[in-house]
Amino acid sequence: MAQAQPVGVQALAVALWWWADFVYAPARALKPLGLYRGETVGSPPEPDPWPGAGPRFSRELDGPWLLDEEPGHYDSVAWFDEVSAEYDQLVMRFSGHIFAETVARMRPHLGAAARILDPSAGPGRQAMDLAALVPDGEVVAADLSREMVLRAHADAQARGIRNMAFVQADVSQPPAAFDEAFDAIFCCLAFHHYPDGRGAVEAFARVLAPGGVAFVADAGPAWMVALARDISVAGDPGFVRHRTGHEFVDLFRDAGFRHVSWEEILPGMGLTTAVK
Ligand SMILES: C[S@@+](CC[C@H](N)C(=O)[O-])C[C@H]1O[C@@H](n2cnc3c(N)ncnc32)[C@H](O)[C@@H]1O
């Protein structure tokens, strides 16, 4: 049964729904008319897709791959364990717009056999939708929250999805088997939870094959970083910090990515695109 959530969490959920209906939906309707355009930092990379690395982990792993020992900061995802069943209901209305805008930009970079890592997939709904876009490839849905990984696996099994694997891992400490294994990374609404942002980006550089592309969607422009701070501290358990577009670009450049750009894809929501 769904548990009552603290007031701060309820306030954040209401704010997300409100923003989805009264800000994101109108902005998306205005975009094709040229009446909404967000900030940008740099220009996005030209797509250079190759067929992709193909399936590997979905064939090698029989079930979810769970950690023997959880890291010291596991508390930061304890709330995600608790809400794994209700999580989609809380955020789907909001994140659906972000997913659609991100996929529109990712798609030209993906071959049919692309191997994609979602390092913080939550209950895996978006990862499952991505798996349908790469029928000859695969998506690895990872998360630090054990319950999220188990739920994503169970839901994918129920939907008969075969080209996915499920892994419990901290974003900054991916398994060695991931080294240079991925054509793309899709990371949505999670970066603000990472205690070590630099470590996360260095891990992205490690797990991408040369030429692989990371797509990271998170709240972005300076005005949104300021606006969202208090409500995130009060209502987003495990919140660490948001970053501006310039901060994201610097972080990825410092980690050695060769082409980095950032775009405000919806009001207050940025997408960093970084080519290794
Ligand atoms: C707000 S949810 C986003 C889930 C999904 N990407 C979406 O957009 O609906 C953030 C997710 O990040 C995960 N997470 C937080 N810290 C993490 C870490 N250090 N390593 C991996 N995942 C982490 C949480 O467990 C949670 O599932």
The ligand as a Gaussian input file, in Angstrom:
#p B3LYP/6-31G(d) Opt

LIG

0 1
 C       14.860000      11.247000      -9.269000
 S       15.267000       9.566000      -9.585000
 C       15.349000       9.518000     -11.377000
 C       14.973000       8.155000     -11.916000
 C       14.811000       8.133000     -13.435000
 N       16.081000       8.395000     -14.099000
 C       13.757000       9.115000     -13.879000
 O       14.084000      10.100000     -14.549000
 O       12.576000       8.894000     -13.574000
 C       16.959000       9.523000      -9.116000
 C       17.543000       8.123000      -9.117000
 O       18.961000       8.251000      -8.906000
 C       19.367000       7.149000      -8.121000
 N       20.670000       7.473000      -7.506000
 C       20.908000       8.403000      -6.556000
 N       22.201000       8.391000      -6.205000
 C       22.803000       7.456000      -6.984000
 C       24.141000       6.996000      -7.095000
 N       25.126000       7.510000      -6.321000
 N       24.421000       6.033000      -7.995000
 C       23.439000       5.519000      -8.789000
 N       22.144000       5.917000      -8.702000
 C       21.831000       6.870000      -7.810000
 C       18.230000       6.997000      -7.125000
 O       18.237000       5.739000      -6.483000
 C       17.016000       7.223000      -8.014000
 O       16.514000       6.023000      -8.551000

